[in-house]
Amino acid sequence: MGVLAYTAASTDYIAKANWCRVRMWGGGGTGAGVQGSNSTGGGGAGGQFVNASIAVAPGTTYAVAVGQTTAGSSSATVNGSDSTFGATLVVAKGGTGATLVTGASASGTGAAGATTSGAPTGAVTAGGTGADSSANNYGGGGGGGGGGNATSPGSTGGTAVSPGGNGGTGRTGSAGVGGAGNTYGGGGGGARRASSTNRAGGGGAAGYAIIDSIPPCSMLLLGVG
């Protein structure tokens, strides 16, 4: 009955059968921005992944919202955007942004991936956790979309299961912004500041949705219905 892929912030799905399978990635959280001299930020968490079979009514329209790219900031902690189906039937939460670093010669903590607030319960996989940074050295890499933890400062981000996106790279070398997360759902890498100029964390990548109808015979084979 066809497989549909969604990347837009807001669109609709018209049910063709009594069941559909929804696979969703939330948007990635941003890496930490830095304000303190000679400081570095941790990596943002990747967006959640949800894989769920949902009962629907044929001919009924269901809203599909895909979390969009989230820009990093040098003045705030910024979480990734959620992806949803039917508003609350399926929810893939955006990854948590790494906490803004304000102290001098300070390091930051990577944001932890979690299944909290995703839906339906039991169908949610946590996004990857961002890496901690190393003071006056390297920003932390971001977590992968739907899984894949970043493990060390300055490393590439966490490696996600395809088509989830890898996390962004923590800033290394000269001062600058963190690396952006990769589509779909990768968390941004942490920034690095020298003696002047605040730096923004890497942006979180947009999420993704794949929806396919499940014919009744398939549900019987799966033991559902």
C-alpha positions in Angstrom: 0.0 0.0 0.0 3.0 2.2 -0.2 5.6 3.7 2.0 5.6 7.5 2.7 8.5 9.5 3.9 8.1 12.9 5.6 10.5 15.8 6.3 8.1 18.8 6.5 7.3 20.6 9.7 3.5 20.0 9.2 1.6 17.7 6.8 -1.1 15.0 6.8 -1.4 11.2 6.5 -4.7 9.7 5.3 -5.1 6.2 6.6 -5.6 3.5 4.0 -6.0 0.5 6.3 -6.8 -0.2 10.0 -3.2 -0.2 11.0 0.0 1.6 10.0 3.6 1.4 11.0 5.1 4.7 12.1 8.9 5.2 12.4 9.9 8.6 13.6 13.1 10.4 14.6 13.0 13.5 16.8 15.3 16.5 16.0 18.7 16.6 17.6 19.6 18.8 20.6 22.2 21.5 20.1 25.7 21.4 21.4 26.6 23.7 24.3 27.5 27.3 23.6 30.3 28.9 25.6 30.6 32.3 27.2 33.5 31.9 29.6 37.1 32.5 28.4 39.0 29.4 27.5 36.0 27.2 27.9 34.4 24.3 26.0 30.9 22.9 25.7 29.4 19.4 25.8 27.6 17.7 23.0 23.8 17.7 22.5 21.7 14.5 22.7 20.3 12.9 19.5 16.6 12.8 18.9 14.6 9.7 20.0 13.6 7.0 17.6 10.1 5.4 17.7 9.0 2.3 15.8 5.3 1.6 16.5 2.3 -0.2 14.9 -0.8 2.1 15.4 -4.5 1.4 15.0 -6.1 4.0 12.7 -9.4 4.6 11.0 -9.3 4.2 7.1 -10.0 7.5 5.4 -9.2 9.5 8.5 -6.5 12.3 8.3 -3.7 12.3 10.9 -1.4 15.2 11.4 2.3 14.5 10.9 4.9 16.9 12.3 8.6 16.4 11.8 11.0 18.3 14.1 13.1 20.7 12.1 16.7 21.9 12.3 17.5 23.7 15.6 20.1 26.4 15.5 22.8 26.4 18.2 23.1 29.4 20.5 25.9 31.3 22.4 23.5 32.5 25.1 21.0 29.7 25.8 20.5 25.9 26.1 18.4 24.7 23.2 16.6 21.4 22.9 15.7 19.6 19.7 12.2 19.7 18.2 9.7 16.8 18.6 8.3 14.7 15.8 4.7 13.5 16.2 2.0 11.5 14.5 -1.6 12.2 15.4 -0.4 14.7 18.0 0.1 12.2 20.8 -0.3 8.7 19.2 3.4 8.6 18.3 5.9 11.1 19.9 9.7 11.1 19.2 11.1 13.7 21.5 13.8 16.0 20.3 17.2 15.5 21.9 18.1 17.6 25.0 20.5 20.4 24.3 23.8 20.5 26.2 23.9 23.1 29.0 25.4 26.5 28.2 28.9 27.0 29.7 29.4 30.4 31.4 32.5 30.0 33.6 36.1 30.7 32.7 38.4 27.7 31.8 35.3 25.5 32.3 34.2 22.3 30.6 30.7 21.1 29.8 28.7 18.0 30.3 27.2 16.2 27.3 23.4 15.9 27.3 22.0 12.5 28.0 19.7 10.6 25.6 16.5 9.4 27.2 13.2 7.7 26.4 11.2 10.1 28.7 8.0 11.4 27.2 8.2 9.5 24.0 5.2 7.4 22.9 3.9 4.8 22.8 5.6 3.3 25.8 7.9 0.4 24.9 8.4 1.5 21.3 10.9 4.3 22.1 14.7 4.2 21.6 16.7 6.9 23.3 18.8 9.2 21.3 22.6 9.0 21.7 24.2 10.9 24.6 26.6 13.7 23.8 30.2 13.6 25.0 31.6 15.8 27.8 34.1 18.4 26.8 37.6 19.0 27.9 38.4 22.4 29.5 40.4 24.7 27.2 40.8 21.9 24.7 37.9 20.2 22.8 34.2 20.4 22.7 32.2 17.2 23.1 30.7 15.4 20.1 26.9 15.1 19.8 24.8 12.0 20.2 23.4 10.1 17.2 19.8 10.2 16.1 18.0 7.3 17.7 21.1 6.0 19.4 24.9 6.1 19.3 26.7 7.8 22.1 29.6 10.1 21.6 32.4 8.9 23.9 35.3 11.5 24.0 35.9 15.2 23.7 36.8 16.3 20.2 35.7 13.0 18.7 33.3 12.7 15.9 29.7 12.5 17.2 28.0 9.2 18.1 27.3 6.8 15.2 23.6 6.3 14.7 21.8 3.3 13.1 20.9 4.3 9.5 19.0 6.3 8.5 19.5 8.1 11.8 22.2 10.8 11.6 25.5 10.8 13.4 26.2 13.5 16.0 28.2 16.6 15.2 31.9 16.9 15.9 33.0 18.8 19.0 35.1 21.9 18.2 38.8 21.2 18.1 41.8 23.4 17.3 41.1 27.1 17.2 38.0 28.6 18.9 34.7 28.4 17.1 31.2 26.9 16.9 30.5 23.2 17.4 29.8 21.0 14.4 26.2 20.5 13.3 24.4 17.2 13.8 23.7 15.1 10.8 20.3 14.2 9.4 18.3 12.6 10.7 18.2 13.6 14.4 21.9 14.0 15.2 22.9 16.2 18.1 25.2 19.2 17.7 28.8 19.3 18.9 30.1 21.6 21.7 31.8 24.9 21.0 35.1 26.3 22.1 35.9 29.8 23.2 39.3 31.5 23.5 39.9 34.7 25.4 37.1 36.7 23.7 33.9 36.2 21.6 31.1 33.9 22.8 30.6 30.8 20.6 27.5 28.9 19.6 27.0 25.2 20.0 26.5 23.1 16.9 22.9 22.9 15.6 20.6 19.9 16.0 19.6 18.1 12.8 16.0 17.7 11.6 14.0 14.6 12.3 12.3 12.2 9.9 9.2 10.1 9.6 8.4 6.9 7.6 4.8 5.7 7.5 3.5 2.6 5.8 0.1 0.9 5.8 -0.2 -2.6 7.1 -2.7 -4.9 5.3 -5.0 -7.0 7.5 -3.3 -10.2 6.6 0.0 -8.9 7.7 -1.4 -8.0 11.1 -2.7 -11.5 11.5 0.7 -12.9 10.8 2.1 -10.6 13.4 -0.5 -11.8 15.9 -2.3 -8.5 16.1 -6.1 -8.0 15.5 
